Each structure stands twice: as structure tokens, then as C-alpha cells.
Amino acid sequence: PFRQMGRWRFRHEGRLPVVCPDVLLEQRVLAQGSTGLSLATLLQPWFAHCMPDAIIVHDPYLAGLRRSSEFFPACERLEPDELLAHVSAAGMPATTYMLHFEEFVQMAHAGATRLRKIQLCTRGLLRPDTPAGEVLLTWFAQLQAQWAMQGVELQLNLVRQLHARKLVLIGASCTLEVCIEWGLAYHVDTTADLALRPECRLCRRTEV
């Protein structure tokens, strides 16, 4: 919506040029509380259409503290240095929305047979006052090493001014953009919901 209007819905500096996609292939709304709509379900038709060898994930808030984490109440009260130490000890997936990126990589590797590269673009902030810094870089390096053995190169690009949430699927014949309103974290953010298989989780109302 912000690209169609040429301005941000929320207050941000600057304006964007109005950009219209070449072709709008599909537009839908995931209903609040709906199930059976995992990322694999949403993306598999586009994987088959595009056959991507690279995917760029734009999601500004994946490094942010996850409200469904058991550590969230304590983390909210910690000073920045204490927070970094806590997240380092507990792990990024246990404390932040990076849990969803881990799941995405696993899903994409299984569903896109030609996939060789995934680049993550995110702000890298645990809280507005606390960049994840070395804690994020160390965790991501471990994830890179894990997936390098599977033939998938992971890249991290920290962009502080990033706002849009979208997936860019880059194939030999075409490039597709899939814009999900809430990014990778479009399911209800509760401990009980995350314990379910992705296809059983409840969706938030989400424009796709």
C-alpha cells in the first residue's frame, strides 16, 4: 500500500516513488484464525512457477524480541548489555522472531529444489535501543555453516531503514515478489500456537 500511495502509512522520513508491479498474479487475505496456511502452502505454487535458485527475504523485525518467548518478560526489563548477554546465552531462536527464519530456510530447502542462496535483509535490532550486533552475527555464522553443508549459501544484510516485508524469488526465467503483510511471522504469536505444526497454526488477518 505505501508504494501505491507514494508515502509510508506510519511516520518515516522521506518518500518513495510510486511503483506498480509488472503483473499482479494473485491477491488474497488470510482470515483471522484460519488454519492450513503454512509458508509451504503459500509459496509452493510460486516455487513451482519460478523455480528459484535464490531468495531474498526482506523482514525488518525478525531480530526483535518475540512476545511468545518464555524469556520476553525478563528481557523487556533488562539493560542493553544485560539483554545481549541473556540472548547470547538463551539463543536467538529462543528469544526472537529468528525462529521463523530458521523454519523458512528448512521449508525453502525442501520445496525449492534448485535453491542455492538465501539472503536475509533485516534491521538487526532486539529492541529500538539495542542492536543485536555480535550476538546476531555469531548465531548467523553458525547457521551459515550448518546450511553450507546442505549446499545453501546464507547471507545477512543489515539495513536499519528497512520497512517492507517481502520475499523475492529469483529464478532463471522470472523473478517474483511475494508480499506478506506480517512477513514470516503471520501466525498468532503464542507459545501454544508455535508448538503446533506450521499447517495447524492460527493465522492473523494477513494481506498477501
C-alpha positions in Angstrom: 0.0 0.0 0.0 2.7 2.5 0.8 4.3 2.1 -2.6 0.9 2.7 -4.3 0.4 5.9 -2.2 4.0 7.1 -2.5 4.2 7.6 1.2 4.6 5.4 4.4 1.4 4.6 6.3 3.4 5.2 9.5 5.7 8.1 10.1 9.1 7.6 8.4 11.5 10.0 6.8 11.4 10.5 3.1 9.0 9.5 0.3 9.1 6.7 -2.2 8.3 6.9 -5.9 5.0 5.2 -6.9 5.9 1.8 -8.2 3.4 -0.6 -9.8 4.3 -4.3 -10.3 4.6 -5.5 -13.9 1.9 -8.2 -13.3 -0.2 -8.9 -10.2 -0.6 -12.6 -10.2 -2.6 -13.0 -7.1 -4.0 -11.1 -4.2 -5.7 -12.6 -1.2 -6.4 -12.1 2.5 -5.8 -14.8 5.1 -8.7 -14.7 7.5 -8.1 -14.3 11.2 -8.0 -17.7 12.9 -7.7 -19.7 9.7 -5.5 -22.8 9.6 -3.9 -24.9 6.9 -1.9 -22.0 5.6 1.8 -22.7 6.3 4.5 -20.9 4.3 5.0 -24.1 2.3 1.3 -24.0 1.3 1.5 -20.3 0.3 4.8 -20.5 -1.5 4.9 -23.9 -3.2 2.9 -22.7 -6.2 5.3 -19.9 -6.7 8.3 -22.2 -6.2 6.9 -24.4 -9.0 6.3 -21.4 -11.2 9.6 -19.6 -10.7 12.0 -22.4 -9.7 14.1 -20.0 -7.7 17.8 -20.6 -7.2 18.0 -17.5 -4.9 15.6 -15.9 -2.4 15.8 -12.5 -0.8 13.9 -12.2 2.5 13.0 -8.6 3.5 11.8 -8.6 7.1 12.7 -5.7 9.3 11.8 -7.1 12.7 13.0 -10.7 12.7 15.7 -9.9 15.2 13.2 -8.3 17.6 12.3 -9.9 20.9 9.5 -12.5 20.4 6.5 -11.9 22.7 5.7 -15.6 22.8 9.1 -16.4 24.2 9.3 -17.5 27.8 12.1 -15.0 28.2 10.2 -12.0 26.9 9.0 -10.5 30.3 12.5 -10.6 31.7 14.2 -9.3 28.5 11.9 -6.3 28.4 13.3 -5.1 31.7 17.0 -5.7 31.1 19.5 -3.0 30.3 21.1 -3.3 26.8 24.3 -5.1 27.9 22.3 -7.5 30.1 19.9 -8.2 27.3 22.7 -9.0 24.9 24.2 -11.4 27.4 20.8 -13.0 28.0 20.0 -13.5 24.3 23.5 -14.9 23.7 23.0 -17.5 26.4 19.4 -18.4 25.5 19.9 -18.3 21.7 18.4 -16.1 19.0 15.6 -18.6 18.0 14.5 -19.0 21.7 14.2 -15.2 22.2 13.5 -13.6 18.9 11.5 -14.0 15.7 14.5 -15.5 14.0 12.8 -18.8 14.9 10.7 -18.1 11.8 13.7 -17.6 9.6 15.1 -21.0 10.7 11.8 -22.6 9.7 11.7 -20.7 6.5 15.2 -21.9 5.4 14.2 -25.5 6.2 10.9 -25.1 4.2 12.6 -23.4 1.2 15.3 -26.0 1.0 12.7 -28.8 0.9 10.3 -27.0 -1.5 12.6 -25.2 -4.0 14.8 -27.9 -5.5 17.2 -25.5 -7.3 17.7 -23.2 -4.3 21.3 -22.3 -3.7 21.2 -18.9 -1.9 19.0 -17.1 0.7 19.8 -13.6 1.6 18.2 -12.1 4.7 17.7 -8.3 4.9 16.7 -7.1 8.4 17.3 -4.3 10.8 19.1 -6.4 13.3 17.5 -4.8 16.4 16.5 -6.7 19.5 14.8 -3.5 20.8 14.9 0.0 19.4 17.7 0.8 21.8 19.6 -2.5 21.4 21.2 -3.7 18.1 21.7 -7.5 18.2 25.3 -6.9 17.0 27.8 -9.7 17.6 25.1 -11.9 19.1 23.2 -12.0 15.8 26.4 -12.3 13.7 27.7 -15.2 15.8 24.4 -17.1 15.6 24.0 -16.4 11.9 27.6 -17.7 11.2 26.6 -21.0 12.9 23.5 -21.2 10.7 25.6 -20.4 7.6 28.0 -23.3 8.4 25.1 -25.7 9.0 23.4 -24.9 5.7 26.6 -24.7 3.7 26.9 -28.5 4.2 23.4 -28.7 2.5 24.6 -26.7 -0.5 22.7 -23.5 0.5 24.6 -20.2 1.0 23.0 -17.9 3.6 23.8 -14.1 3.6 22.9 -11.5 6.1 22.4 -7.8 5.1 21.6 -5.4 8.0 19.6 -2.4 6.8 18.5 0.0 9.5 16.0 1.8 7.3 14.2 -1.3 6.0 10.4 -1.1 6.2 8.9 -3.5 3.7 8.2 -7.2 4.3 8.5 -9.3 1.1 10.1 -12.4 -0.4 11.9 -12.0 -3.8 12.1 -15.3 -5.6 14.8 -15.2 -8.3 14.7 -17.9 -11.0 16.3 -18.4 -14.4 13.1 -17.5 -16.2 11.5 -14.9 -13.9 11.6 -13.0 -10.6 8.6 -12.9 -8.3 7.8 -10.8 -5.3 5.6 -12.2 -2.6 4.5 -9.6 -0.1 3.1 -10.9 3.2 1.7 -8.2 5.4 3.3 -9.6 8.6 6.4 -11.1 7.0 7.4 -14.6 8.1 5.6 -14.1 11.5 2.0 -14.0 10.2 0.7 -16.7 12.6 -0.7 -15.9 16.1 2.3 -15.3 18.3 1.6 -17.6 21.3 3.6 -20.4 22.8 0.7 -22.8 22.2 0.5 -21.9 18.6 4.2 -22.2 17.9 4.1 -25.7 19.5 1.9 -26.8 16.6 3.0 -27.9 13.1 3.1 -24.9 10.8 0.0 -26.0 8.9 -2.0 -26.2 12.1 -1.2 -22.8 13.4 -3.7 -20.0 13.5 -3.2 -17.1 11.1 -3.6 -13.4 11.9 -5.6 -11.5 9.3 -2.9 -11.0 6.7 -2.9 -9.5 3.2 -0.8 -11.4 0.7 
